[in-house]
Amino acid sequence: MKALQPAQWARRLFQVVTPNSLFKRLLIPYLLTGILVGASTVYNILSINIIVDRLNATYESNAAIFDLVVSLGEVQTYTESYLSTKSSTALENYYRASGSLNERAALLNAMVFDTQPMLLERNIRRMIESYTVETQSAIQAKRGRDIASYTEHYDKSTQIYEYIILYADQLNKNRFESNYSQYRVMGHLLDLIQLLDILILALILGINFVIVLLTALRITRPVAQLAQRAGLVAEGNLDVAPIDVDSHDEVHTLAKAFNAMIISLRAYVAQIRDNLIRETRQKEHELVMENLLQVAQLKNLQAQINPHFLFNALNTGAQMAMLEGADRTSEFVEHVADLYRYNIKLFDRDVTLGEEIQMAKDYIYIQKVRFGDWISYNESIDPDCLSIRMPGLILQPLVENALNHGLKDVEQGGRVELIVQWKGERVEVLVHDNGRGMDLVKIRQTLDAKSLASASPSQLASETAEGQAGNGAGIALSNVVARLRLFFHCDDVIDIISGPGITGTTVKLSLPDLSDDSRPTTELTEASGES
């Protein structure tokens, strides 16, 4: 492999740094800025570390003198303690403190210099040596019970101790004055470094600002043109001039694609607009026809029986039965009137769960009057759940289905249970019978979302109308499933539990607590009033 010549290296480098793509245009400024900031940071760290080390070294001499004086004081204290008490503890402490004092004294200057600090260090070192000899002599004399001798040596050591303290104080002052001068020099140096850091930072910011400004202008100008043209197109104006970009980067590619898109839109927009108009008109026509069909079906259903006449007749019958003393007959007629009134008034409207439960209880009462003890009814209802909104005509069809299909082959002991309770964030309603159960295939067909979705609103309305008019066995389960899912906008609002190994059938409703703002309502204008 041949080595690249300098000219080839220069050509390669030019190709790399030439901003012919957005990636390079964005990378180069940040890379250059990062290098400058990194170099400035390293320089600041090194400069600060050097100054900190010098400042630490400046005051180490004062700290050494302080430690020396502390050790000297300990030797003097333990010497006096031993001479007073002659305790072994005081003697051990004396030898330990004396050793520490000798170690610190060994660090002092022992040579002759013409500077005052060095002469003071030499004198202090020699006096410490003399002091140590005198204290040891005093201790030895004390151990030998030579009172006159240890008193003499102790007095000499005390005198030397006072001279050492005096010299150490003088040396500490000299060192402090010298260190303070060095500290001021370091302070000026630190100020210069800070000023230099500010200048470097300002230079980096200036370079970065220029680079970013030039890069931003080269990138944003064509992008701004593209955004302006796109805004005109979004407003429906396709008569825009093509975008001309000088660069050969991603923006140039995007501009070419935008110009091609404008040409294509001009070719197809007229045809798409015509198709949309035709489809919209056809859809509106279908919706109008569907609505007319539903209204006609409802009016036909309500027209089959005159509500005024039926309500008046039922109320008259209830009053006659009460006057004749037939209280049970009166109560039966009142339940029938309430049931019919509820069916006519609240058809396809949202109601409360409490109203639905009352309607189901009216229906159960009527059936128990008809069939006697053939069926029994049990309920467990949480009063906090009664205000939940739901579609009308839901629970009564479920109870009717349980009686007509679930308990169809049960000759004695038929039972229907209604349980209402909170389950998490939803209200759970269970309608259970102890009948023959429901085939799994039938359950899947009833709950199949696809088959329900394919049914039109007119088919569901027709099925409901047939059930109410008495032409069928009642409102079918599929109708209940469809209306619940349409009302709550979710598929898991109803489930059917039955099959092999399970006694009877349980229809479980899981009703969300919808707020007034989010609750879907559908109200139909009543064709006739109540009496």
GUBA-429913 format. One line per 5 residues: number of its first residue (from 1); their letters; for each residue x, y, z of C-alpha. Coordinates in steps of 0.25 Angstrom, whole numbers, padded with zeros to 4 digits. Last residue first. Layout:
N
NUM	a	X/Y/Z | ...
//
This chain:
531
531	segsa	-0404/0043/0126 | -0391/0042/0119 | -0387/0049/0106 | -0386/0045/0092 | -0376/0044/0081
526	etlet	-0364/0046/0090 | -0352/0052/0084 | -0340/0043/0084 | -0328/0045/0093 | -0315/0039/0091
521	tprsd	-0304/0042/0101 | -0289/0039/0101 | -0283/0042/0115 | -0270/0050/0114 | -0274/0063/0120
516	dsldp	-0284/0057/0130 | -0274/0048/0135 | -0274/0033/0132 | -0272/0023/0143 | -0268/0010/0135
511	lslkv	-0278/-0001/0135 | -0273/-0016/0136 | -0285/-0024/0133 | -0285/-0039/0135 | -0295/-0049/0130
506	ttgti	-0295/-0062/0138 | -0301/-0075/0133 | -0305/-0087/0140 | -0296/-0097/0147 | -0282/-0098/0141
501	gpgsi	-0275/-0111/0138 | -0277/-0109/0123 | -0281/-0095/0119 | -0284/-0082/0124 | -0279/-0068/0127
496	idivd	-0284/-0057/0118 | -0276/-0043/0117 | -0279/-0029/0116 | -0272/-0015/0117 | -0259/-0022/0111
491	dchff	-0262/-0016/0097 | -0260/-0001/0099 | -0267/0011/0094 | -0276/0012/0107 | -0289/0015/0099
486	lrlra	-0286/0007/0086 | -0281/-0005/0094 | -0293/-0005/0103 | -0302/-0003/0091 | -0296/-0015/0083
481	vvnsl	-0296/-0025/0095 | -0310/-0022/0098 | -0314/-0024/0083 | -0306/-0037/0083 | -0314/-0041/0095
476	aigag	-0327/-0040/0088 | -0338/-0030/0093 | -0350/-0039/0095 | -0355/-0052/0090 | -0360/-0046/0078
471	ngaqg	-0372/-0040/0072 | -0376/-0034/0085 | -0374/-0019/0081 | -0362/-0018/0090 | -0354/-0029/0084
466	eates	-0358/-0025/0070 | -0354/-0011/0073 | -0340/-0015/0078 | -0337/-0024/0066 | -0341/-0012/0057
461	alqsp	-0332/-0003/0064 | -0321/-0012/0063 | -0323/-0014/0048 | -0325/0001/0046 | -0312/0003/0053
456	sasal	-0305/-0006/0043 | -0299/-0019/0047 | -0285/-0021/0042 | -0279/-0016/0056 | -0287/-0027/0063
451	skadl	-0282/-0038/0055 | -0268/-0033/0056 | -0269/-0031/0071 | -0273/-0046/0074 | -0279/-0046/0088
446	tqrik	-0292/-0053/0083 | -0285/-0062/0074 | -0275/-0066/0084 | -0286/-0069/0094 | -0294/-0077/0084
441	vldmg	-0282/-0085/0082 | -0279/-0087/0096 | -0294/-0092/0098 | -0301/-0086/0110 | -0305/-0091/0123
436	rgndh	-0316/-0101/0127 | -0322/-0092/0138 | -0316/-0087/0151 | -0317/-0072/0147 | -0308/-0061/0149
431	vlvev	-0308/-0046/0146 | -0295/-0039/0151 | -0293/-0024/0151 | -0279/-0019/0153 | -0277/-0004/0155
426	regkw	-0263/0001/0150 | -0250/0007/0156 | -0247/-0005/0164 | -0258/-0014/0165 | -0270/-0007/0172
421	qvile	-0283/-0016/0174 | -0296/-0020/0168 | -0301/-0034/0169 | -0314/-0039/0163 | -0318/-0054/0165
416	vrggq	-0329/-0062/0158 | -0333/-0075/0163 | -0341/-0087/0158 | -0345/-0097/0169 | -0355/-0105/0161
411	evdkl	-0358/-0109/0146 | -0345/-0104/0141 | -0345/-0106/0125 | -0347/-0091/0122 | -0338/-0086/0133
406	ghnla	-0327/-0081/0124 | -0335/-0078/0112 | -0348/-0070/0116 | -0344/-0067/0130 | -0330/-0063/0128
401	nevlp	-0333/-0056/0115 | -0344/-0048/0123 | -0333/-0044/0133 | -0323/-0040/0123 | -0334/-0032/0115
396	qlilg	-0338/-0025/0128 | -0324/-0021/0131 | -0321/-0014/0119 | -0333/-0006/0114 | -0327/0008/0116
391	pmris	-0312/0011/0113 | -0303/0014/0125 | -0300/0025/0136 | -0295/0021/0150 | -0304/0027/0161
386	lcdpd	-0308/0014/0167 | -0293/0009/0170 | -0292/0015/0184 | -0305/0007/0189 | -0297/-0006/0187
381	iseny	-0307/-0017/0183 | -0308/-0031/0187 | -0321/-0038/0180 | -0328/-0051/0181 | -0340/-0055/0172
376	siwdg	-0348/-0068/0173 | -0355/-0075/0162 | -0366/-0086/0161 | -0372/-0080/0173 | -0383/-0073/0166
371	frvkq	-0382/-0073/0151 | -0390/-0061/0147 | -0389/-0053/0160 | -0374/-0057/0160 | -0373/-0052/0145
366	iyiyd	-0379/-0038/0149 | -0370/-0037/0161 | -0358/-0040/0153 | -0361/-0029/0143 | -0363/-0019/0153
361	kamqi	-0350/-0023/0159 | -0343/-0022/0146 | -0349/-0008/0144 | -0344/-0004/0158 | -0330/-0009/0155
356	eeglt	-0330/-0001/0142 | -0334/0012/0150 | -0323/0010/0160 | -0313/0008/0149 | -0316/0022/0144
351	vdrdf	-0322/0025/0130 | -0316/0027/0116 | -0326/0028/0105 | -0330/0018/0095 | -0344/0015/0100
346	lkiny	-0346/0023/0113 | -0360/0028/0112 | -0367/0016/0105 | -0360/0004/0112 | -0361/0012/0126
341	rylda	-0376/0014/0124 | -0378/0000/0121 | -0371/-0005/0133 | -0378/0005/0142 | -0391/0001/0137
336	vhevf	-0389/-0014/0139 | -0384/-0011/0153 | -0397/-0003/0156 | -0405/-0014/0150 | -0399/-0024/0159
331	estrd	-0400/-0015/0172 | -0415/-0013/0169 | -0417/-0028/0167 | -0410/-0031/0180 | -0418/-0020/0187
326	agelm	-0432/-0026/0182 | -0440/-0018/0192 | -0451/-0014/0182 | -0446/0000/0183 | -0432/-0004/0181
321	amqag	-0436/-0012/0168 | -0443/-0001/0163 | -0431/0009/0165 | -0422/-0001/0158 | -0431/-0003/0146
316	tnlan	-0433/0012/0144 | -0417/0014/0145 | -0416/0003/0134 | -0426/0009/0125 | -0421/0023/0127
311	flfhp	-0407/0018/0124 | -0412/0010/0111 | -0420/0021/0106 | -0410/0032/0107 | -0399/0022/0102
306	niqaq	-0406/0019/0089 | -0401/0006/0085 | -0395/0003/0071 | -0391/0017/0069 | -0379/0016/0078
301	lnklq	-0373/0005/0069 | -0376/0012/0056 | -0371/0025/0061 | -0358/0017/0065 | -0357/0011/0052
296	avqll	-0359/0024/0044 | -0349/0031/0053 | -0339/0019/0050 | -0342/0020/0035 | -0341/0035/0034
291	nemvl	-0327/0034/0041 | -0322/0023/0031 | -0327/0031/0019 | -0320/0044/0024 | -0307/0036/0027
286	ehekq	-0308/0030/0013 | -0310/0043/0006 | -0298/0049/0014 | -0289/0038/0010 | -0293/0039/-0005
281	rteri	-0290/0054/-0004 | -0277/0052/0003 | -0273/0041/-0007 | -0276/0051/-0019 | -0268/0062/-0013
276	lndri	-0256/0054/-0009 | -0256/0048/-0023 | -0256/0062/-0029 | -0245/0067/-0020 | -0236/0055/-0023
271	qavya	-0238/0057/-0038 | -0234/0072/-0036 | -0222/0069/-0027 | -0216/0059/-0036 | -0207/0067/-0046
266	rlsii	-0204/0078/-0037 | -0201/0069/-0026 | -0191/0062/-0034 | -0184/0075/-0038 | -0183/0079/-0024
261	manfa	-0178/0066/-0020 | -0166/0067/-0030 | -0163/0081/-0024 | -0163/0075/-0010 | -0154/0064/-0014
256	kalth	-0144/0073/-0020 | -0144/0082/-0007 | -0142/0070/0002 | -0130/0066/-0006 | -0124/0080/-0006
251	vedhs	-0127/0080/0009 | -0120/0067/0011 | -0107/0073/0005 | -0102/0078/-0008 | -0103/0093/-0006
246	dvdip	-0109/0103/-0016 | -0123/0101/-0013 | -0134/0105/-0022 | -0149/0103/-0018 | -0159/0103/-0028
241	avdln	-0169/0114/-0029 | -0183/0112/-0022 | -0196/0111/-0030 | -0201/0099/-0021 | -0208/0108/-0011
236	geavl	-0217/0100/-0002 | -0213/0106/0012 | -0203/0094/0014 | -0197/0097/0001 | -0194/0111/0005
231	garqa	-0188/0106/0018 | -0180/0096/0011 | -0174/0108/0002 | -0171/0116/0014 | -0165/0104/0021
226	lqavp	-0156/0101/0009 | -0151/0115/0008 | -0148/0115/0023 | -0140/0102/0021 | -0132/0108/0010
221	rtirl	-0128/0120/0019 | -0127/0111/0032 | -0115/0103/0028 | -0106/0113/0023 | -0110/0123/0033
216	atllv	-0108/0114/0044 | -0094/0110/0040 | -0090/0124/0039 | -0096/0128/0052 | -0090/0115/0059
211	ivfni	-0076/0118/0054 | -0077/0133/0058 | -0083/0130/0072 | -0073/0119/0074 | -0061/0128/0071
206	glila	-0066/0139/0080 | -0069/0129/0091 | -0056/0123/0090 | -0049/0137/0091 | -0058/0141/0102
201	lilid	-0054/0128/0110 | -0039/0131/0107 | -0040/0145/0112 | -0047/0141/0124 | -0037/0130/0127
196	llqil	-0026/0140/0125 | -0032/0149/0135 | -0034/0138/0145 | -0019/0134/0143 | -0015/0148/0145
191	dllhg	-0023/0149/0158 | -0017/0135/0163 | -0003/0141/0160 | -0006/0153/0169 | -0011/0144/0180
186	mvryq	0001/0136/0179 | 0010/0148/0180 | 0001/0152/0192 | 0003/0138/0198 | 0018/0139/0196
181	synse	0019/0152/0204 | 0010/0146/0215 | 0019/0134/0216 | 0031/0143/0218 | 0024/0150/0229
176	frnkn	0019/0137/0235 | 0033/0131/0235 | 0038/0143/0242 | 0027/0142/0253 | 0029/0127/0255
171	lqday	0044/0129/0257 | 0041/0139/0267 | 0031/0130/0275 | 0041/0119/0274 | 0052/0127/0280
166	liiye	0043/0131/0292 | 0038/0117/0294 | 0052/0112/0293 | 0057/0122/0303 | 0046/0118/0313
161	yiqts	0049/0103/0311 | 0064/0106/0314 | 0060/0113/0327 | 0052/0101/0331 | 0063/0091/0327
156	kdyhe	0072/0099/0336 | 0063/0099/0348 | 0060/0084/0346 | 0075/0081/0346 | 0077/0088/0359
151	tysai	0065/0081/0366 | 0069/0068/0360 | 0083/0070/0367 | 0078/0075/0380 | 0068/0064/0382
146	drgrk	0077/0052/0379 | 0066/0041/0380 | 0073/0033/0370 | 0060/0033/0361 | 0059/0047/0363
141	aqias	0074/0049/0359 | 0071/0041/0346 | 0059/0050/0343 | 0067/0062/0345 | 0078/0057/0336
136	qtevt	0067/0054/0325 | 0061/0067/0326 | 0075/0074/0325 | 0080/0066/0313 | 0066/0068/0306
131	yseim	0068/0083/0308 | 0082/0083/0303 | 0077/0077/0290 | 0065/0086/0289 | 0075/0098/0291
126	rrinr	0083/0093/0279 | 0071/0091/0270 | 0066/0105/0274 | 0079/0112/0271 | 0080/0105/0258
121	ellmp	0065/0109/0254 | 0068/0124/0259 | 0080/0124/0250 | 0072/0119/0238 | 0061/0130/0241
116	qtdfv	0072/0141/0242 | 0079/0139/0229 | 0095/0138/0230 | 0095/0123/0230 | 0102/0113/0239
111	manll	0097/0099/0238 | 0088/0091/0247 | 0074/0095/0241 | 0062/0088/0247 | 0057/0075/0243
106	aaren	0064/0068/0254 | 0056/0076/0264 | 0043/0069/0260 | 0049/0056/0262 | 0055/0060/0276
101	lsgsa	0042/0065/0280 | 0035/0052/0277 | 0045/0044/0285 | 0043/0054/0297 | 0028/0052/0296
96	ryyne	0029/0037/0296 | 0040/0037/0307 | 0032/0047/0316 | 0019/0039/0314 | 0026/0026/0319
91	latss	0031/0034/0331 | 0017/0040/0334 | 0011/0026/0334 | 0022/0021/0343 | 0019/0031/0354
86	ktsly	0029/0039/0361 | 0018/0048/0366 | 0024/0062/0365 | 0037/0060/0357 | 0029/0051/0348
81	setyt	0018/0061/0346 | 0028/0072/0344 | 0035/0064/0333 | 0022/0060/0327 | 0018/0075/0326
76	qvegl	0031/0080/0320 | 0032/0068/0310 | 0017/0072/0306 | 0021/0086/0304 | 0032/0083/0295
71	svvld	0023/0074/0286 | 0013/0086/0285 | 0025/0096/0282 | 0030/0086/0271 | 0016/0085/0265
66	fiaan	0014/0100/0264 | 0028/0101/0257 | 0024/0090/0247 | 0011/0097/0244 | 0018/0111/0242
61	seyta	0027/0104/0232 | 0015/0097/0225 | 0009/0110/0222 | 0015/0113/0209 | 0015/0099/0204
56	nlrdv	0000/0099/0204 | 0000/0111/0196 | 0009/0106/0186 | 0001/0093/0184 | -0012/0101/0183
51	iinis	-0005/0110/0172 | 0000/0098/0164 | -0014/0091/0165 | -0021/0104/0160 | -0012/0105/0148
46	linyv	-0013/0090/0144 | -0028/0091/0145 | -0029/0104/0138 | -0021/0099/0126 | -0029/0086/0125
41	tsagv	-0042/0094/0125 | -0036/0103/0114 | -0032/0091/0106 | -0045/0084/0107 | -0053/0097/0103
36	ligtl	-0044/0099/0091 | -0046/0084/0087 | -0061/0085/0090 | -0063/0097/0081 | -0056/0091/0070
31	lypil	-0064/0078/0071 | -0077/0086/0072 | -0074/0095/0060 | -0070/0083/0052 | -0081/0073/0055
26	lrkfl	-0093/0082/0051 | -0088/0085/0037 | -0082/0071/0036 | -0096/0064/0039 | -0103/0074/0030
21	snptv	-0095/0070/0018 | -0085/0076/0009 | -0078/0083/0020 | -0064/0082/0015 | -0056/0077/0026
16	vqflr	-0054/0062/0021 | -0052/0066/0007 | -0042/0076/0010 | -0035/0066/0019 | -0034/0056/0007
11	rawqa	-0029/0067/-0002 | -0018/0071/0008 | -0014/0057/0010 | -0013/0055/-0005 | -0004/0068/-0006
6	pqlak	0005/0063/0005 | 0007/0049/-0002 | -0001/0037/0003 | 0007/0025/0005 | 0006/0013/-0004
1	m	0000/0000/0000
//
